[in-house]
Amino acid sequence: MWMNLAWRLFKHEARRGELTIILLAIVLSVAAVLSLSLFSERLQSALNDRSAQFIGGDALLKSSHVIDESWLQQAKQQGLETAYQANLTSMAFAKDNMSLIDVRATDSFYPLKGEVKIAEKPFAPGVITHDLPDIGEAWVESQLFKTLNIDLGDELEIGDLVVRVTKVLVEVPDGGFSVFAINPKVLIRVEDLAKAHITGPGSRVVHKYYFAGSSDSISAYSEWLEPKLIYDLNDWQSIEDDESGMGESVAKAEQFFLLASLLAIVLASVAIAVAAQRYSHRHYDPVAIMKTLGASKQLVQRVYLLQVFFVTMLGIVIGSVLGFIAQQIVVWAIADQIPVAAQSWYWGPVGIAVFTGFVCAILFSVYPLLKLFSVPPLRVLRKDLGARLSSRFLQFIAAAVGILLLMWVYSGNLEMSLILFVSGVVLVIALMLVTFALIWVGRRLGQGRMGAWQLAWARIQRRAMDNSVQLISFAITIMLLLMVLVMRNDMVQQWRAQLPEGTPNYFMININQEQVPEMEQRFSAQGLKIEEFYPVVRGRFVSVNGERVRTSVAKNEEDEQAQRDGLGREANLTWSTRLQHENEIIEGEWLTEWQEGQPLPVSVEKDASERMKIKLGDVLGFNIGSEVVEVTVTSIRQVNWQTMQPNFFFVMHPKTMENFKPTYITSFNIPKEKKSLVPELMAPFGTVSLIDVDARIDQLREIIDQVSMAIEFILVLVLVAGSLVLVAQVQASMDERQQELAILRTLGAKGSLIRASVVFEFIILGVVAGLMAAMANEISLYFLQSGLFQMAPMIHFEYWILAPLAGAGVVGLLGALSCWRLLSLNTTTLLRQMV
């Protein structure tokens, strides 16, 4: 019987629209979570696939020795594809010329991800190929043709191996980006490597093993493999470990997706709480009548809990459908710009969306329903009797636990969840204090001759507690919207600032001092600007305060414990008194503070100083050629490694390096239409190495544009969620406003006066809410940007003006529109509806 009663009551309430706001809030929360989660998963999968092309597979294992065959067998059992490459530095000889080269000997499965590009002549644009050199052949980079004075078809000697050069190698997937990787690449088959006899002791071969497969298989294999890896001998890298500019941009975008989704859920939860409060209050009389007619408290509980269940299930179903449709439309709309795999499906977002719907509906309806269940039967005779449950402590606890739980479960990021939660609590406390100030102001301004302005302030003073709830909701909504908008703008601005127009797309290495003037003259004649020339010498970091550091891999554990970490390789040392772009001194004083007679100074990069336990005042020793140079650490620098410019771990004072002859490194930007000039420009500089990074820059820009476009979709969803909260808050006060309106009409108040007072009331609330939201937004953003997103925090003064204005406009407009139907009713209709 009670199920039938609940179903009939549910249909009745659905026709009257009583459950509309609750239903819409559940629909929105489910749709937001599903659409954002599913879209994020698909986008992340597509971006991960793009990231995999930078390392040649979904994961890469580098080893200084050949790995155990059982490791590869285990990978195949996990369903992974594998490929192999041996990488080492050697000498190449041709026509009595010689050059250092980067030998890459691959098997027939390379690459698992990404593409190899080749050309038919040096410095020509590359075309994709799915082939590899045949045994006895070699593909070499353009630079080597100039250095060795060879042509296609000529023979190349590498150790005891003689191969024929058949193609120009333009690009390999895992080519990496390092302006100091000066040796031209030579691609051969691994079958030819043994014939060269160059892999003996001291050859420093890096064995690379590539893996490709599903993310679950990669994760399972990683868990199996990592306990077996040896520090300094093996290096396991997956796409999640990508620390490049693209990798960091994708990681920040994923965090932003989580942040925006959390805010959409919080907003939908607030809408449910408000709507449930109004629904409960409007059903005090029906519950009292049911109890008077003999219904038990248990029957009432079952009927209304079942209604909540019905509306929750309906909301979850509708929300899931709308969420899937919304993200599918976005996927189709941006298919040409963003490579999202529309056919991929992920069940995780569906489970999270359903969980979100139930949690929102249950936790944010608990207190209103408990109040409803406690309504006494005597209310049938005495309308002044309300619910017996007066304490709001349970409501606050349920809401707080619900919001924090949803944040944590959905994001998996406790730090982000706590920052948002604490910011919200601080804002609520501040707004409660502001409410008391508004009551005091309303009492003063609501006196005297009654106009629209005075009537608005009088209503704010009279409905102080209800207005405090509205003010809190408005402010939190505006704050969350501001947070999403500002984070979006700051992130996109930071990404684009890394790669502005005119970013150098070519680097030149190994420039002699005598070549600098002629190089500048030739480039200037073609209208091309060369960036700064950086002097470079190679040196090995060997000691700290006289204590030797490890300059290579330790031979045994005792050696490893006896010495502190070094770089493990030669360092590129430069000198200058000008602080490089995107470098910031965070400790000590820059090199310009040095004076004659003081110890020679050096500036050390922050991460390197932490890894090697270097601090201010330490004396560092460098072995440069046959000399040992000692310098004192006078500053620690924060370096932005994502800029497409040379950066250095150690920067010396020019006085330190005056006895050493450097080579130089520089960069320039050349438009695509002028790239054909490159061979002519470089013709006189046979010893200079040229590095083309245009393809990498294009890929980074493409990723940034794709992620930026995806963020627009998220911003729209959060705006919809915020609007729903505002409408729910206004709807919650409709009953009281109807009574107030009927009284004012009866007393002869004009319709224009009442309408103006309502608009003024919402404008006042909007201005205060906007101002408080701007303050809370700055506090939240400081912790989010500095702690979570690794961004430089800044003050956004423009939003201190825009937020109050936007709050006044949006809250005023939505409030007026929500009340407009009520304001258009005549006095007779209002009185009838009150009976």
Secondary structure as GFF3:
##gff-version 3
##sequence-region A 1 835
A	DSSP	alpha_helix	2	16	.	.	.	ID=ss1
A	DSSP	alpha_helix	20	55	.	.	.	ID=ss2
A	DSSP	beta_strand	59	63	.	.	.	ID=ss3
A	DSSP	alpha_helix	69	77	.	.	.	ID=ss4
A	DSSP	beta_strand	81	94	.	.	.	ID=ss5
A	DSSP	beta_strand	97	106	.	.	.	ID=ss6
A	DSSP	beta_strand	116	119	.	.	.	ID=ss7
A	DSSP	beta_strand	127	129	.	.	.	ID=ss8
A	DSSP	beta_strand	137	141	.	.	.	ID=ss9
A	DSSP	alpha_helix	142	148	.	.	.	ID=ss10
A	DSSP	beta_strand	155	158	.	.	.	ID=ss11
A	DSSP	beta_strand	161	171	.	.	.	ID=ss12
A	DSSP	beta_strand	185	189	.	.	.	ID=ss13
A	DSSP	alpha_helix	190	196	.	.	.	ID=ss14
A	DSSP	beta_strand	206	212	.	.	.	ID=ss15
A	DSSP	alpha_helix	215	225	.	.	.	ID=ss16
A	DSSP	three_ten_helix	226	228	.	.	.	ID=ss17
A	DSSP	beta_strand	234	238	.	.	.	ID=ss18
A	DSSP	three_ten_helix	239	241	.	.	.	ID=ss19
A	DSSP	alpha_helix	245	282	.	.	.	ID=ss20
A	DSSP	alpha_helix	284	292	.	.	.	ID=ss21
A	DSSP	alpha_helix	297	333	.	.	.	ID=ss22
A	DSSP	alpha_helix	347	363	.	.	.	ID=ss23
A	DSSP	alpha_helix	366	373	.	.	.	ID=ss24
A	DSSP	three_ten_helix	377	380	.	.	.	ID=ss25
A	DSSP	alpha_helix	393	411	.	.	.	ID=ss26
A	DSSP	alpha_helix	414	445	.	.	.	ID=ss27
A	DSSP	alpha_helix	452	462	.	.	.	ID=ss28
A	DSSP	alpha_helix	464	498	.	.	.	ID=ss29
A	DSSP	beta_strand	506	511	.	.	.	ID=ss30
A	DSSP	three_ten_helix	513	515	.	.	.	ID=ss31
A	DSSP	alpha_helix	516	525	.	.	.	ID=ss32
A	DSSP	beta_strand	534	544	.	.	.	ID=ss33
A	DSSP	beta_strand	547	548	.	.	.	ID=ss34
A	DSSP	alpha_helix	557	562	.	.	.	ID=ss35
A	DSSP	beta_strand	571	575	.	.	.	ID=ss36
A	DSSP	beta_strand	583	588	.	.	.	ID=ss37
A	DSSP	three_ten_helix	591	593	.	.	.	ID=ss38
A	DSSP	beta_strand	601	605	.	.	.	ID=ss39
A	DSSP	alpha_helix	606	611	.	.	.	ID=ss40
A	DSSP	beta_strand	619	624	.	.	.	ID=ss41
A	DSSP	beta_strand	627	639	.	.	.	ID=ss42
A	DSSP	beta_strand	650	652	.	.	.	ID=ss43
A	DSSP	beta_strand	663	668	.	.	.	ID=ss44
A	DSSP	three_ten_helix	672	677	.	.	.	ID=ss45
A	DSSP	alpha_helix	678	682	.	.	.	ID=ss46
A	DSSP	beta_strand	689	692	.	.	.	ID=ss47
A	DSSP	alpha_helix	694	732	.	.	.	ID=ss48
A	DSSP	alpha_helix	734	746	.	.	.	ID=ss49
A	DSSP	alpha_helix	751	783	.	.	.	ID=ss50
A	DSSP	pi_helix	784	788	.	.	.	ID=ss51
A	DSSP	alpha_helix	797	823	.	.	.	ID=ss52
A	DSSP	alpha_helix	827	834	.	.	.	ID=ss53
###
